[in-house]
Amino acid sequence: MNTFNSILLELLTIGGVGSLNYILVDLVGATDKAQVNSNRRAISLVFTAIDMALYTLIQQATHKQVASALLTIAISFGVTLLLANPAQKLIYWCVNKVRLGSQKTEVEAVSPWEATYINASDKPVFAYCYSFDYKPLGWGYLAYVSGDAPNNYSVNIVPAISENMEDQPSYTEVAENIATNEIQNTYDVQQHINFKQQFIMITLRKRS
């Protein structure tokens, strides 16, 4: 392989895999959504440095550039998928230990919007949605929650079905109900207030 092709292969492998690493980290939910724009380049650069070191080690061991490139891609892909979330949790655990020691509040890698459903796992989340003037927008179980741009949040809701086909309770009724000890002891309750799109979503997830 001539020098130009050799350099091009290295650049494409290292640079391309670094970008792929970031995409995978984002897909598995291990990026900080609140800082996604400022962190994108930094995360890609960190992964690029790691991929460069990995590629160099493999290339020195095999002396075969194409095989080294393929192995770098495969190993980097697998390691990122397996370790992205554990690494994120470890980093934030360490950061929060330092912050708590300095009498500061903890930080999280999720946005307020994600916090309404991110820890739901396989537990159903029941939601009541209202406009800022407290008009009902829909209620039922969350089936899909968008994770796109901050000005484009939306939800798909499986309507609540009852024998009496009741109308959605008023905001006041729901607010009074979620303040009771019975509800507080039984459910994790959150109230998301979206100032851009001007809607309120109250969610209830049953405790373990």
FENLIN-V510054 format. One record per pair of residues at least 12 apart in sequence whose C-alpha atoms are under 6 Angstrom apart, sorted by the first residue. I is the first residue (numbers start at 1). J is the second residue. Records with the same first field share a line. If there is no record, write none. Layout:
# FENLIN-V510054
I=J / J
This chain:
# FENLIN-V510054
13=69
14=48 / 51 / 52
18=44 / 47 / 48
19=44
22=44
25=84
30=85
32=109 / 110
33=110 / 111
34=111
55=72
125=141 / 142 / 204 / 205
126=140 / 141 / 203 / 204
127=139 / 140 / 202 / 203
128=201 / 202
129=200 / 201
130=199 / 200
131=199
132=198 / 199
134=171
140=157 / 158 / 159 / 160
141=157 / 158
142=157
143=156 / 157
144=156
186=207
187=204 / 205 / 206 / 207
188=204 / 205
189=203 / 204
190=202 / 203
